[in-house]
């Protein structure tokens, strides 16, 4: 038991599985703690197939899985992009008359969201709320990210309001997804309102925060403000991404350079912010 737990903490999934396999070979049944540690090690090592194989071996050995066992397997599927298996495990967990935890739901929502299954992600998120499980910031991050992928800006705004009502510590990931959802939904004013809220909450903005806000300004024809954000990105040492080389951003920089409004334009060029249009 101690060996597999130590391997789990050290993320040595190969050693954890070898120890458990040796126990089965000598007819010594590993306890649930050892199996959970092995599955957790596989999950941390992005080995979803190995995690599910160990889970199957547990079943064959008539070892009863715990909620933690399922959580490890669902998380492993989430990391491996296996959303169907993640949902199947969540269903199986309930059939075993176990109660899913917020970790169970979070992993399932994230598995669907990362695979572009935004409708299923939001369905699982609703199941979380219906089950009277208290959502965490991670729950909302995944839920709002699903809204962003589905261009569901109204739903994203609703979830952000819930975060405030429940007094959950906001995370920049939720705001990034909300800003992007509103921008994609052509709600540029709301996108910029969320960016302002993130600033007021003193959340550390990432390149994704700035990129979505720049796109929102461009969509609203506010190229001067877009230039101001591009300048701010340089000042706070946020590395730009490809969004700054879109035709709209390029036009804004050219316009700003010609009017004397963009003193950072030379630095933009030195840092490969060259127009592609």
Secondary structure by P-SEA (a helix, b strand, c coil): caaaaaaaaacaaaaaaaaaaaaaaacccccaaaaaaaaaaaaaaccaaaaaaaaaaaaaacccccaaaaaaaaaaaaaacaaaaaaaaaaaaaaacccccaaaaaaaaaaaaaacaaaaaaaaaaaaaaacccccaaaaaaaaaaaaaacaaaaaaaaaaaaaaacccccaaaaaaaaaaaaaacaaaaaaaaaaaaaaacccccaaaaaaaaaaaaaacaaaaaaaaaaaaaaaccccccccccaaaaaaaaaaaaaccccaaaaaaaacccccc
